[in-house]
């Protein structure tokens, strides 16, 4: 499992390259939880990229052209793109995701927050994206991340961004999230 610091270094390098080319982006994955929990280990990092008039994958490839530390590896048969950060051994791989398919369609001040100098999805958008992923694959890791965020940061979650039916199903399966979800519902008078 990679160290949180190494993943943050990779995220910082990718973010700098994307920012220099005007590409809206935000990171998400277990790295976000590790940073918030001050955990030395994290195992998952994704970068959500907004497209605009050009496909997000093309924007990332263009932003990384000529970069010695970061390269891209496309997988056309699965419609995926990975950025690799080569300053670490082994290299850190970051999957590039399309905004709207994962996370919000627009990445702006309402959906992105800076943590440790790196743009991440806000707490609400993180929970929404992780919940969507959990509903599809049912990963224990996703469940742990959601439960951690809901139990500790429930007061910052915007219930309007969380699919209520999906969260009710999640709470049925992962009881540890029930008190946080109940607190969110009380906060909004539900």
MDTraj code that builds the backbone (N, CA, C; nanometers):
import mdtraj as md
import numpy as np

residues = "UNK UNK UNK UNK UNK UNK UNK UNK UNK UNK UNK UNK UNK UNK UNK UNK UNK UNK UNK UNK UNK UNK UNK UNK UNK UNK UNK UNK UNK UNK UNK UNK UNK UNK UNK UNK UNK UNK UNK UNK UNK UNK UNK UNK UNK UNK UNK UNK UNK UNK UNK UNK UNK UNK UNK UNK UNK UNK UNK UNK UNK UNK UNK UNK UNK UNK UNK UNK UNK UNK UNK UNK UNK UNK UNK UNK UNK UNK UNK UNK UNK UNK UNK UNK UNK UNK UNK UNK UNK UNK UNK UNK UNK UNK UNK UNK UNK UNK UNK UNK UNK UNK UNK UNK UNK UNK UNK UNK UNK UNK UNK UNK UNK UNK UNK UNK UNK UNK UNK UNK UNK UNK UNK UNK UNK UNK UNK UNK UNK UNK UNK UNK UNK UNK UNK UNK UNK UNK UNK UNK UNK UNK UNK UNK UNK UNK UNK UNK UNK UNK UNK UNK UNK UNK UNK UNK UNK UNK UNK UNK UNK UNK UNK UNK UNK UNK UNK UNK UNK UNK UNK UNK UNK UNK UNK UNK UNK UNK UNK UNK UNK UNK UNK UNK UNK UNK UNK UNK UNK UNK".split()
xyz = np.array([
    [0.0849, -0.1171, 0.0000],
    [0.0000, 0.0000, 0.0000],
    [0.0901, 0.1243, 0.0000],
    [0.0706, 0.2144, -0.0957],
    [0.1555, 0.3342, -0.1034],
    [0.1349, 0.4280, 0.0156],
    [0.2364, 0.5025, 0.0428],
    [0.2275, 0.6018, 0.1489],
    [0.1430, 0.7202, 0.1022],
    [0.0694, 0.7765, 0.1957],
    [-0.0153, 0.8916, 0.1657],
    [0.0682, 1.0061, 0.1078],
    [0.1855, 1.0287, 0.1644],
    [0.2717, 1.1385, 0.1179],
    [0.3090, 1.1220, -0.0291],
    [0.3398, 0.9995, -0.0700],
    [0.3761, 0.9750, -0.2106],
    [0.2573, 1.0009, -0.3033],
    [0.1386, 0.9584, -0.2607],
    [0.0191, 0.9832, -0.3421],
    [-0.0112, 1.1329, -0.3501],
    [0.0102, 1.2036, -0.2388],
    [-0.0097, 1.3495, -0.2410],
    [0.0904, 1.4177, -0.3337],
    [0.2143, 1.3694, -0.3343],
    [0.3151, 1.4248, -0.4262],
    [0.2723, 1.4047, -0.5712],
    [0.2230, 1.2852, -0.6023],
    [0.1764, 1.2563, -0.7376],
    [0.0572, 1.3446, -0.7739],
    [-0.0361, 1.3601, -0.6800],
    [-0.1539, 1.4448, -0.7040],
    [-0.1124, 1.5899, -0.7245],
    [-0.0173, 1.6365, -0.6456],
    [0.0307, 1.7748, -0.6589],
    [0.0941, 1.7969, -0.7954],
    [0.1762, 1.7026, -0.8408],
    [0.2417, 1.7159, -0.9713],
    [0.1385, 1.7159, -1.0843],
    [0.0414, 1.6237, -1.0783],
    [-0.0618, 1.6191, -1.1825],
    [-0.1476, 1.7445, -1.1781],
    [-0.1820, 1.7883, -1.0589],
    [-0.2637, 1.9087, -1.0446],
    [-0.1929, 2.0307, -1.1020],
    [-0.0636, 2.0433, -1.0764],
    [0.0135, 2.1575, -1.1297],
    [0.0103, 2.1589, -1.2815],
    [0.0294, 2.0419, -1.3433],
    [0.0287, 2.0336, -1.4894],
    [-0.1097, 2.0665, -1.5455],
    [-0.2134, 2.0159, -1.4820],
    [-0.3490, 2.0433, -1.5304],
    [-0.3864, 2.1897, -1.5097],
    [-0.3517, 2.2442, -1.3934],
    [-0.3816, 2.3849, -1.3639],
    [-0.3103, 2.4771, -1.4629],
    [-0.1852, 2.4448, -1.4959],
    [-0.1081, 2.5267, -1.5900],
    [-0.1720, 2.5290, -1.7288],
    [-0.2514, 2.4281, -1.7591],
    [-0.3183, 2.4205, -1.8887],
    [-0.4675, 2.4523, -1.8803],
    [-0.5106, 2.5053, -1.7655],
    [-0.6499, 2.5476, -1.7498],
    [-0.7506, 2.4349, -1.7504],
    [-0.7123, 2.3186, -1.6998],
    [-0.8012, 2.2027, -1.6987],
    [-0.8643, 2.1884, -1.5593],
    [-0.9957, 2.2115, -1.5461],
    [-1.0618, 2.1937, -1.4162],
    [-1.0565, 2.0466, -1.3739],
    [-1.0193, 2.0219, -1.2491],
    [-1.0039, 1.8859, -1.2003],
    [-1.0165, 1.8818, -1.0489],
    [-1.0367, 1.7603, -0.9968],
    [-1.0400, 1.7372, -0.8524],
    [-1.0085, 1.5901, -0.8293],
    [-0.9441, 1.5620, -0.7179],
    [-0.9081, 1.4249, -0.6844],
    [-1.0115, 1.3653, -0.5898],
    [-1.0191, 1.2338, -0.5934],
    [-1.1031, 1.1635, -0.4974],
    [-1.0527, 1.0204, -0.4861],
    [-1.0979, 0.9510, -0.3844],
    [-1.0516, 0.8157, -0.3563],
    [-1.0147, 0.8067, -0.2095],
    [-0.9584, 0.6944, -0.1704],
    [-0.9244, 0.6762, -0.0292],
    [-0.8148, 0.7719, 0.0164],
    [-0.7428, 0.8332, -0.0774],
    [-0.6424, 0.9338, -0.0405],
    [-0.7077, 1.0482, 0.0374],
    [-0.8262, 1.0896, -0.0026],
    [-0.8976, 1.1981, 0.0650],
    [-0.9232, 1.1622, 0.2113],
    [-0.9703, 1.0410, 0.2352],
    [-0.9969, 0.9953, 0.3710],
    [-0.8664, 0.9863, 0.4500],
    [-0.7599, 0.9371, 0.3874],
    [-0.6306, 0.9256, 0.4548],
    [-0.5778, 1.0627, 0.4967],
    [-0.5956, 1.1621, 0.4109],
    [-0.5498, 1.2978, 0.4442],
    [-0.6324, 1.3527, 0.5605],
    [-0.7640, 1.3364, 0.5554],
    [-0.8499, 1.3863, 0.6629],
    [-0.8237, 1.3143, 0.7951],
    [-0.7930, 1.1841, 0.7879],
    [-0.7703, 1.1048, 0.9087],
    [-0.6246, 1.1082, 0.9533],
    [-0.5401, 1.1754, 0.8753],
    [-0.3966, 1.1797, 0.9033],
    [-0.3371, 1.0386, 0.9073],
    [-0.3820, 0.9561, 0.8155],
    [-0.3355, 0.8182, 0.8059],
    [-0.2116, 0.8115, 0.7160],
    [-0.1131, 0.7326, 0.7520],
    [0.0082, 0.7251, 0.6707],
    [-0.0081, 0.6414, 0.5441],
    [-0.1181, 0.5660, 0.5327],
    [-0.1378, 0.4771, 0.4185],
    [-0.2672, 0.5090, 0.3443],
    [-0.2605, 0.4998, 0.2123],
    [-0.3779, 0.5156, 0.1260],
    [-0.3574, 0.4239, 0.0063],
    [-0.4650, 0.3801, -0.0557],
    [-0.4481, 0.2855, -0.1660],
    [-0.5256, 0.3204, -0.2925],
    [-0.5854, 0.4378, -0.2981],
    [-0.6711, 0.4682, -0.4122],
    [-0.6678, 0.6183, -0.4404],
    [-0.6451, 0.6514, -0.5681],
    [-0.6464, 0.7917, -0.6090],
    [-0.7025, 0.8009, -0.7514],
    [-0.7978, 0.8887, -0.7670],
    [-0.8582, 0.9156, -0.8969],
    [-0.8544, 1.0659, -0.9202],
    [-0.8535, 1.1051, -1.0462],
    [-0.8614, 1.2469, -1.0805],
    [-0.9813, 1.2657, -1.1730],
    [-1.0776, 1.3430, -1.1272],
    [-1.1971, 1.3739, -1.2054],
    [-1.1658, 1.4996, -1.2856],
    [-1.1853, 1.4921, -1.4179],
    [-1.1486, 1.6024, -1.5072],
    [-1.2704, 1.6468, -1.5869],
    [-1.2891, 1.7778, -1.5910],
    [-1.3989, 1.8369, -1.6679],
    [-1.3575, 1.8469, -1.8143],
    [-1.4524, 1.8196, -1.9030],
    [-1.4200, 1.8169, -2.0447],
    [-1.4319, 1.9502, -2.1161],
    [-1.5471, 2.0098, -2.1158],
    [-1.5684, 2.1305, -2.1967],
    [-1.5906, 2.0910, -2.3415],
    [-1.5276, 2.1642, -2.4344],
    [-1.5452, 2.1357, -2.5771],
    [-1.4551, 2.0222, -2.6247],
    [-1.3571, 1.9834, -2.5426],
    [-1.2644, 1.8755, -2.5760],
    [-1.2794, 1.7657, -2.4719],
    [-1.2702, 1.6398, -2.5152],
    [-1.2831, 1.5274, -2.4224],
    [-1.1782, 1.5386, -2.3109],
    [-1.2171, 1.5070, -2.1868],
    [-1.1238, 1.5184, -2.0741],
    [-0.9930, 1.4419, -2.0940],
    [-0.9998, 1.3236, -2.1561],
    [-0.8769, 1.2465, -2.1761],
    [-0.7796, 1.3214, -2.2668],
    [-0.8322, 1.3847, -2.3691],
    [-0.7456, 1.4614, -2.4594],
    [-0.6837, 1.5800, -2.3864],
    [-0.7629, 1.6456, -2.3023],
    [-0.7114, 1.7599, -2.2257],
    [-0.5959, 1.7169, -2.1355],
    [-0.6089, 1.6002, -2.0724],
    [-0.5025, 1.5498, -1.9846],
    [-0.3796, 1.5141, -2.0672],
    [-0.3983, 1.4429, -2.1763],
    [-0.2837, 1.4058, -2.2614],
    [-0.2106, 1.5292, -2.3107],
    [-0.2849, 1.6322, -2.3530],
    [-0.2216, 1.7553, -2.3996],
    [-0.1455, 1.8245, -2.2860],
    [-0.2044, 1.8271, -2.1663],
    [-0.1398, 1.8940, -2.0524],
    [-0.0116, 1.8236, -2.0101],
    [-0.0025, 1.6931, -2.0344],
    [0.1149, 1.6169, -1.9903],
    [0.2178, 1.5944, -2.1007],
    [0.1916, 1.6453, -2.2209],
    [0.2865, 1.6308, -2.3306],
    [0.4195, 1.6941, -2.2917],
    [0.5259, 1.6171, -2.3039],
    [0.6602, 1.6670, -2.2738],
    [0.6959, 1.6672, -2.1263],
    [0.6078, 1.6198, -2.0409],
    [0.6348, 1.6163, -1.8974],
    [0.7153, 1.4904, -1.8649],
    [0.8346, 1.5073, -1.8084],
    [0.9218, 1.3936, -1.7784],
    [0.8729, 1.3124, -1.6589],
    [0.7988, 1.3749, -1.5680],
    [0.7554, 1.3068, -1.4464],
    [0.6214, 1.2361, -1.4603],
    [0.5398, 1.2805, -1.5565],
    [0.4056, 1.2254, -1.5724],
    [0.3831, 1.1808, -1.7166],
    [0.3312, 1.0609, -1.7325],
    [0.2949, 1.0111, -1.8649],
    [0.1522, 0.9568, -1.8574],
    [0.0937, 0.9334, -1.9739],
    [-0.0412, 0.8767, -1.9772],
    [-0.0398, 0.7425, -2.0482],
    [-0.1293, 0.6561, -2.0069],
    [-0.1462, 0.5254, -2.0685],
    [-0.2947, 0.5074, -2.0984],
    [-0.3322, 0.5133, -2.2264],
    [-0.4736, 0.4936, -2.2608],
    [-0.5083, 0.3455, -2.2705],
    [-0.6312, 0.3144, -2.2454],
    [-0.6852, 0.1800, -2.2658],
    [-0.8120, 0.1956, -2.3481],
    [-0.7980, 0.2083, -2.4813],
    [-0.9139, 0.2385, -2.5655],
    [-1.0250, 0.1347, -2.5570],
    [-0.9930, 0.0079, -2.5388],
    [-1.0956, -0.0959, -2.5344],
    [-1.1828, -0.0867, -2.4098],
    [-1.1310, -0.0206, -2.3049],
    [-1.2123, -0.0044, -2.1837],
    [-1.2444, 0.1422, -2.1560],
    [-1.2076, 0.2302, -2.2479],
    [-1.2334, 0.3735, -2.2350],
    [-1.1816, 0.4278, -2.1021],
    [-1.0528, 0.3996, -2.0750],
    [-0.9880, 0.4470, -1.9528],
    [-0.8574, 0.5149, -1.9874],
    [-0.8170, 0.6042, -1.8975],
    [-0.6877, 0.6703, -1.9115],
    [-0.6236, 0.6736, -1.7736],
    [-0.4952, 0.6414, -1.7686],
    [-0.4195, 0.6462, -1.6445],
    [-0.3008, 0.7393, -1.6614],
    [-0.2759, 0.8208, -1.5596],
    [-0.1547, 0.9024, -1.5559],
    [-0.0587, 0.8321, -1.4605],
    [0.0682, 0.8266, -1.4985],
    [0.1704, 0.7632, -1.4135],
    [0.2719, 0.8678, -1.3718],
    [0.2964, 0.8724, -1.2413],
    [0.3939, 0.9637, -1.1817],
    [0.5213, 0.8833, -1.1575],
    [0.6295, 0.9199, -1.2293],
    [0.7519, 0.8402, -1.2320],
    [0.8589, 0.8814, -1.1308],
    [0.8343, 0.9812, -1.0493],
    [0.9367, 1.0217, -0.9519],
    [0.9439, 0.9270, -0.8335],
    [0.8488, 0.8358, -0.8224],
    [0.8460, 0.7362, -0.7147],
    [0.8742, 0.5984, -0.7739],
    [0.9274, 0.5112, -0.6918],
    [0.9463, 0.3726, -0.7325],
    [0.8678, 0.2868, -0.6338],
    [0.7724, 0.2114, -0.6772],
    [0.7194, 0.2038, -0.8129],
    [0.6378, 0.3288, -0.8460],
    [0.6153, 0.3526, -0.9760],
    [0.5388, 0.4714, -1.0159],
    [0.3974, 0.4683, -0.9575],
    [0.3434, 0.5866, -0.9333],
    [0.2068, 0.6007, -0.8834],
    [0.1141, 0.6143, -1.0043],
    [0.0088, 0.5346, -1.0039],
    [-0.0876, 0.5387, -1.1130],
    [-0.2158, 0.6064, -1.0662],
    [-0.2620, 0.7035, -1.1446],
    [-0.3830, 0.7784, -1.1127],
    [-0.4801, 0.7598, -1.2286],
    [-0.5967, 0.7036, -1.1983],
    [-0.6966, 0.6874, -1.3032],
    [-0.7671, 0.8196, -1.3269],
    [-0.7808, 0.8564, -1.4534],
    [-0.8497, 0.9795, -1.4925],
    [-0.9959, 0.9442, -1.5193],
    [-1.0861, 1.0185, -1.4567],
    [-1.2296, 0.9952, -1.4717],
    [-1.2966, 1.1196, -1.5295],
    [-1.4029, 1.0993, -1.6006],
    [-1.4749, 1.2090, -1.6645],
    [-1.5763, 1.2702, -1.5679],
    [-1.5709, 1.4012, -1.5524],
    [-1.6684, 1.4721, -1.4689],
    [-1.8072, 1.4476, -1.5275],
    [-1.9036, 1.4272, -1.4391],
    [-2.0396, 1.3964, -1.4827],
    [-2.0665, 1.2475, -1.4767],
    [-1.9701, 1.1663, -1.5198],
    [-1.9827, 1.0212, -1.5044],
    [-1.9442, 0.9829, -1.3623],
    [-1.8396, 1.0447, -1.3116],
    [-1.7970, 1.0299, -1.1720],
    [-1.7860, 1.1709, -1.1168],
    [-1.8520, 1.1967, -1.0080],
    [-1.8487, 1.3315, -0.9518],
    [-1.9394, 1.4263, -1.0283],
    [-1.9354, 1.5520, -0.9905],
    [-2.0241, 1.6513, -1.0539],
    [-1.9808, 1.6836, -1.1975],
    [-2.0747, 1.7363, -1.2770],
    [-2.0417, 1.7767, -1.4146],
    [-1.9491, 1.8958, -1.4170],
    [-1.9718, 1.9885, -1.3245],
    [-1.8904, 2.1099, -1.3168],
    [-1.8015, 2.1045, -1.1939],
    [-1.6764, 2.1347, -1.2144],
    [-1.5810, 2.1386, -1.1033],
    [-1.5487, 2.2846, -1.0757],
    [-1.6089, 2.3374, -0.9689],
    [-1.5926, 2.4777, -0.9343],
    [-1.5851, 2.4920, -0.7828],
    [-1.5958, 2.6129, -0.7330],
    [-1.5828, 2.6392, -0.5893],
    [-1.6908, 2.5702, -0.5060],
    [-1.8026, 2.5339, -0.5667],
    [-1.9098, 2.4649, -0.4932],
    [-1.8867, 2.3146, -0.4823],
    [-1.8034, 2.2587, -0.5695],
    [-1.7848, 2.1137, -0.5730],
    [-1.6416, 2.0687, -0.5439],
    [-1.5505, 2.1643, -0.5318],
    [-1.4089, 2.1321, -0.5102],
    [-1.3576, 2.2096, -0.3896],
    [-1.2763, 2.1435, -0.3081],
    [-1.2141, 2.2072, -0.1928],
    [-1.0661, 2.1697, -0.1897],
    [-0.9825, 2.2585, -0.1430],
    [-0.8390, 2.2304, -0.1342],
    [-0.8069, 2.1721, 0.0034],
    [-0.7372, 2.0597, 0.0032],
    [-0.6907, 1.9958, 0.1258],
    [-0.5436, 1.9631, 0.1034],
    [-0.4582, 2.0106, 0.1916],
    [-0.3129, 1.9929, 0.1770],
    [-0.2638, 2.0477, 0.0431],
    [-0.3274, 2.1545, -0.0039],
    [-0.2861, 2.2188, -0.1284],
    [-0.3296, 2.1465, -0.2547],
    [-0.4106, 2.0425, -0.2419],
    [-0.4546, 1.9630, -0.3564],
    [-0.6063, 1.9761, -0.3683],
    [-0.6580, 1.9968, -0.4903],
    [-0.8036, 2.0066, -0.5059],
    [-0.8699, 1.8690, -0.4967],
    [-0.9628, 1.8547, -0.4036],
    [-1.0410, 1.7322, -0.3865],
    [-1.1883, 1.7667, -0.4038],
    [-1.2700, 1.6645, -0.4331],
    [-1.4147, 1.6843, -0.4296],
    [-1.4533, 1.7227, -0.2880],
    [-1.5561, 1.8054, -0.2722],
    [-1.6045, 1.8422, -0.1396],
    [-1.6561, 1.7159, -0.0689],
    [-1.6802, 1.7289, 0.0595],
    [-1.7303, 1.6165, 0.1387],
    [-1.8581, 1.5596, 0.0753],
    [-1.9526, 1.6459, 0.0413],
    [-2.0797, 1.5995, -0.0169],
    [-2.0576, 1.5293, -0.1502],
    [-1.9745, 1.5866, -0.2352],
    [-1.9488, 1.5261, -0.3671],
    [-1.8705, 1.3959, -0.3535],
    [-1.7809, 1.3903, -0.2550],
    [-1.7066, 1.2679, -0.2283],
    [-1.8034, 1.1558, -0.1885],
    [-1.8925, 1.1847, -0.0940],
    [-1.9894, 1.0843, -0.0491],
    [-2.0773, 1.0413, -0.1658],
    [-2.1225, 1.1359, -0.2449],
    [-2.2080, 1.1035, -0.3601],
    [-2.1348, 1.0107, -0.4578],
    [-2.0091, 1.0438, -0.4913],
    [-1.9319, 0.9625, -0.5863],
    [-1.9012, 0.8240, -0.5286],
    [-1.8603, 0.8186, -0.4021],
    [-1.8296, 0.6901, -0.3381],
    [-1.9550, 0.6044, -0.3250],
    [-2.0667, 0.6674, -0.2925],
    [-2.1924, 0.5942, -0.2788],
    [-2.2334, 0.5325, -0.4127],
    [-2.2175, 0.6085, -0.5197],
    [-2.2496, 0.5575, -0.6530],
    [-2.1618, 0.4366, -0.6847],
    [-2.0338, 0.4472, -0.6529],
    [-1.9413, 0.3363, -0.6773],
    [-1.9768, 0.2162, -0.5905],
    [-2.0105, 0.2417, -0.4644],
    [-2.0473, 0.1329, -0.3739],
    [-2.1730, 0.0613, -0.4226],
    [-2.2693, 0.1368, -0.4746],
    [-2.3936, 0.0755, -0.5246],
    [-2.3645, -0.0180, -0.6426],
    [-2.2610, 0.0120, -0.7186],
    [-2.2275, -0.0703, -0.8357],
    [-2.1446, -0.1922, -0.7962],
    [-2.0382, -0.1708, -0.7187],
    [-1.9479, -0.2827, -0.6912],
    [-1.9506, -0.3358, -0.5482],
    [-2.0131, -0.2650, -0.4561],
    [-2.0275, -0.3141, -0.3195],
    [-1.8972, -0.3345, -0.2449],
    [-1.7974, -0.2554, -0.2743],
    [-1.6651, -0.2708, -0.2147],
    [-1.6645, -0.2343, -0.0663],
    [-1.5999, -0.3170, 0.0124],
    [-1.5850, -0.2917, 0.1559],
    [-1.5038, -0.1634, 0.1789],
    [-1.4045, -0.1403, 0.0945],
    [-1.3212, -0.0195, 0.1072],
    [-1.4049, 0.1070, 0.0873],
    [-1.4912, 0.1060, -0.0133],
    [-1.5802, 0.2199, -0.0359],
    [-1.6729, 0.2400, 0.0834],
    [-1.7237, 0.1295, 0.1373],
    [-1.8131, 0.1372, 0.2532],
    [-1.7419, 0.1989, 0.3733],
    [-1.6183, 0.1596, 0.3964],
    [-1.5408, 0.2158, 0.5081],
    [-1.5188, 0.3656, 0.4895],
    [-1.4865, 0.4063, 0.3668],
    [-1.4639, 0.5489, 0.3395],
    [-1.5911, 0.6303, 0.3637],
    [-1.7036, 0.5807, 0.3142],
    [-1.8311, 0.6515, 0.3325],
    [-1.8667, 0.6591, 0.4807],
    [-1.8547, 0.5469, 0.5502],
    [-1.8890, 0.5441, 0.6930],
    [-1.8008, 0.6393, 0.7729],
    [-1.6724, 0.6455, 0.7411],
    [-1.5817, 0.7369, 0.8108],
    [-1.6244, 0.8823, 0.7912],
    [-1.6491, 0.9199, 0.6664],
    [-1.6868, 1.0582, 0.6353],
    [-1.8218, 1.0932, 0.6981],
    [-1.9205, 1.0058, 0.6835],
    [-2.0546, 1.0323, 0.7375],
    [-2.0504, 1.0453, 0.8895],
    [-1.9719, 0.9618, 0.9553],
    [-1.9700, 0.9654, 1.1021],
    [-1.8937, 1.0856, 1.1569],
    [-1.7929, 1.1332, 1.0859],
    [-1.7113, 1.2430, 1.1385],
    [-1.7452, 1.3798, 1.0803],
    [-1.7919, 1.3838, 0.9583],
    [-1.8145, 1.5119, 0.8896],
    [-1.9598, 1.5305, 0.8494],
    [-2.0525, 1.4664, 0.9211],
    [-2.1936, 1.4720, 0.8857],
    [-2.2457, 1.6148, 0.8781],
    [-2.1912, 1.7043, 0.9597],
    [-2.2410, 1.8419, 0.9641],
    [-2.2077, 1.9224, 0.8381],
    [-2.1164, 1.8726, 0.7558],
    [-2.0808, 1.9447, 0.6329],
    [-2.1422, 1.8821, 0.5079],
    [-2.2187, 1.7750, 0.5248],
    [-2.2803, 1.7074, 0.4106],
    [-2.4078, 1.7806, 0.3698],
    [-2.4192, 1.8100, 0.2409],
    [-2.5400, 1.8701, 0.1842],
    [-2.6315, 1.7556, 0.1402],
    [-2.7404, 1.7359, 0.2119],
    [-2.8297, 1.6224, 0.1838],
    [-2.8879, 1.6303, 0.0426],
    [-2.8943, 1.7486, -0.0141],
    [-2.9471, 1.7649, -0.1490],
    [-2.8578, 1.7008, -0.2548],
    [-2.7322, 1.6729, -0.2211],
    [-2.6396, 1.6117, -0.3156],
    [-2.6300, 1.4597, -0.2991],
    [-2.6986, 1.4059, -0.1989],
    [-2.6891, 1.2627, -0.1696],
    [-2.8185, 1.1931, -0.2116],
    [-2.8112, 1.0905, -0.2965],
    [-2.9321, 1.0151, -0.3325],
    [-2.9865, 0.9432, -0.2088],
    [-3.1016, 0.9874, -0.1629],
    [-3.1566, 0.9400, -0.0363],
    [-3.1839, 0.7889, -0.0367],
    [-3.2393, 0.7379, -0.1441],
    [-3.2693, 0.5946, -0.1512],
    [-3.1406, 0.5117, -0.1422],
    [-3.0369, 0.5553, -0.2136],
    [-2.9091, 0.4841, -0.2106],
    [-2.8477, 0.4875, -0.0708],
    [-2.8562, 0.6028, -0.0042],
    [-2.7989, 0.6132, 0.1298],
    [-2.8785, 0.5296, 0.2292],
    [-3.0101, 0.5257, 0.2159],
    [-3.0909, 0.4398, 0.3025],
    [-3.0493, 0.2936, 0.2859],
    [-3.0284, 0.2512, 0.1626],
    [-2.9821, 0.1138, 0.1355],
    [-2.8438, 0.0912, 0.1974],
    [-2.7558, 0.1898, 0.1830],
    [-2.6209, 0.1792, 0.2388],
    [-2.6257, 0.1615, 0.3903],
    [-2.7081, 0.2414, 0.4557],
    [-2.7192, 0.2364, 0.6019],
    [-2.7764, 0.1017, 0.6484],
    [-2.8651, 0.0417, 0.5686],
    [-2.9160, -0.0921, 0.6012],
    [-2.8026, -0.1945, 0.6053],
    [-2.7097, -0.1818, 0.5115],
    [-2.6001, -0.2781, 0.4993],
    [-2.4846, -0.2438, 0.5938],
    [-2.4539, -0.1144, 0.6061],
    [-2.3413, -0.0691, 0.6879],
    [-2.3976, 0.0121, 0.8047],
    [-2.4274, -0.0562, 0.9121],
    [-2.4907, 0.0059, 1.0281],
    [-2.4081, 0.1158, 1.0928],
    [-2.2756, 0.1124, 1.0756],
    [-2.1888, 0.2131, 1.1372],
    [-2.2189, 0.3536, 1.0852],
    [-2.2802, 0.3637, 0.9677],
    [-2.3109, 0.4944, 0.9099],
    [-2.4460, 0.5486, 0.9567],
    [-2.5249, 0.4666, 1.0243],
    [-2.6607, 0.5058, 1.0638],
    [-2.6655, 0.6309, 1.1517],
    [-2.5822, 0.6427, 1.2563],
    [-2.5906, 0.7646, 1.3386],
    [-2.5590, 0.8926, 1.2602],
    [-2.4598, 0.8869, 1.1736],
    [-2.4257, 1.0043, 1.0922],
    [-2.5367, 1.0409, 0.9965],
    [-2.5958, 0.9398, 0.9312],
    [-2.7056, 0.9637, 0.8376],
    [-2.8268, 1.0203, 0.9121],
    [-2.8542, 0.9667, 1.0321],
    [-2.9653, 1.0187, 1.1135],
    [-2.9406, 1.1640, 1.1509],
    [-2.8167, 1.1977, 1.1857],
    [-2.7825, 1.3361, 1.2213],
    [-2.8013, 1.4296, 1.1020],
    [-2.7643, 1.3837, 0.9835],
    [-2.7823, 1.4650, 0.8625],
    [-2.9314, 1.4870, 0.8383],
    [-3.0093, 1.3832, 0.8509],
    [-3.1537, 1.3947, 0.8284],
    [-3.2170, 1.4899, 0.9316],
    [-3.1739, 1.4808, 1.0582],
    [-3.2245, 1.5721, 1.1619],
    [-3.1867, 1.7164, 1.1285],
    [-3.0633, 1.7358, 1.0828],
    [-3.0169, 1.8701, 1.0502],
    [-3.1070, 1.9350, 0.9446],
    [-3.1573, 1.8547, 0.8515],
    [-3.2436, 1.9063, 0.7451],
    [-3.3916, 1.8886, 0.7757],
    [-3.4248, 1.8514, 0.8998],
    [-3.5637, 1.8398, 0.9413],
    [-3.6388, 1.7273, 0.8748],
    [-3.5730, 1.6182, 0.8507],
    [-3.6375, 1.5038, 0.7828],
    [-3.6623, 1.3926, 0.8817],
])
top = md.Topology()
chain = top.add_chain()
for i, resn in enumerate(residues, 1):
    res = top.add_residue(resn, chain, resSeq=i)
    for name in ("N", "CA", "C"):
        top.add_atom(name, md.element.get_by_symbol(name[0]), res)
traj = md.Trajectory(xyz[None], top)
